[in-house]
């Protein structure tokens, strides 16, 4: 799954609103360590990203300064992790490959568990309402009479 390039705070807000798990890399074009670890972030995105469940994104702090300020970026690169729209405490600061790998894998396990839970044999309220509408349309069953 490709890394999403964030170009505005609104785009970022929409991403964390619609995607349960998001990993975000704060970097800058002039940052050497950012350039060094970016290929690893892309590799993790390709291996661990899950459509509509676990997204990887990046933004340049010089291009989206309002987002950098909101996140409290103090050094580059910094990786932030979001769960259900909320920033977690699992930040990774600096070009630290082992820490980044560990954290993206931990979040991946949570995302997989959420995805598996959502694919079970349970009926959602929406599906139940649809079933109720269909029963009314067809006149119910003999047991209803």
N, C-alpha and C positions, 0 to 999 in steps of 0.2 A: 504494500500500500504506500503510495507516495507521501512525502512530507508536504503538508499544506503550508504555503508561504502566507503569513498574516501581513496584510498591508494597512489595516485600520483596526482601531479598538472595537468598532461595531462588528467587524468580521470575527474577531476573537470572541466577543460576547456571544455571538450566534453559535459559534463552534462549541463552546463549553456548555451552552444551553441545550443543544440538540444531541451532544455526544456524551455518554455517561463517563468515559475515561479519556483524558487528554494529557499528552506529554508535550510540553512546550519548551523550545530552546530559545533563550534570549542571547543574541550575539550581535556582532557588528562586522562590517566588511573589512575593517582595519585590524581586527583581533586575530593574531596568529594562533593562539590555542583554540579559538572557535573553529578556525579552518581545519585544524588538526583533528578535532573530534567529530566534526560534522559528518564525515563518511560513516562513522560508527553509528551515529543517530539514524542516518538513512538506512543502514543495514538492519538496525533494530526495528524500524518502521516496516520495512519489507517483510521481516520475519514474524513480527508480533502484532502488527496492526490488524484490527478486526473492523470491517465495514460497519458503520453506524454504532460501534461500541467502544473502540479504542483507537483514537486518532493521534497522529504525531504532527506537530506544527512547529514553525520557527518564525521569528521576527527579528528584524534589525532594529536595535534600540535607537539608532539615529533616524530611522524612517517612521517609527511609531513611538515617539517619546512619551505620549500620554499613557500608553500601555506599560512602558518601562517604569514610569513613575508609580502607576497603580500597583504593579507587582513588587515594587521596592527593589529593583535591580541595583545591586551594589558592586558586582564584579561580573566579568564575562569569561567564559560562558557560564550561564546558570540555567539549569533545567528545572522546570516547575511541573508539578503533577496535579491534575484536577480530577475530582470524583463527584459526579452529579452537580457540577457547576461550582463546587467549592475547592479552593486551593488546599492541598494537603500539606503536612509537615515534611514530606519526603523530597525536599529540594536537593539537588546535586549542584554544588558550586565548583567551578573550575573544570579543566579537562581531565577528568578522573574516570578512565574507562571502566575499572572494576565496579566503582560505585554506580555509574550510569547503568551498566549491564544488570546489576543486582536489582536496582529500583525498577527499571522498565520490565524486567521479568516478573517481579512481585505484582506490579500493576496488571500485567498480562494475565496472571493467574486469577486475579479478581475479576477481570473483564471476561475471561472464559467462563468462570463460575456464574457470572450474571447472565451471560449468553445461554449457557446450558439450562439455567433455571427458567429462562424465558421461553425455552423450546420444549418444555415438558408437556404432559398430557392434560394440563389443567385448562378449564374453560374460563375465558375472561368475562368480565361483566358485559362488555360490548357484544360478545358472542352469545351470551345468555339472553340479552335483550332481543337480539335478532331471532333467536330460537322462539322466544315468547311471541314475537310479532308473527312469525311463520305459523305457530300453532293457532293463533287467533285468526289468521287469514284462512287456514284450512279447516277451521271449525272445531279445533281441539281434537280430543280422542274420545273413544267410547267411555273411558274411565272418567272423563270430565263430566259426562252427562248425568 
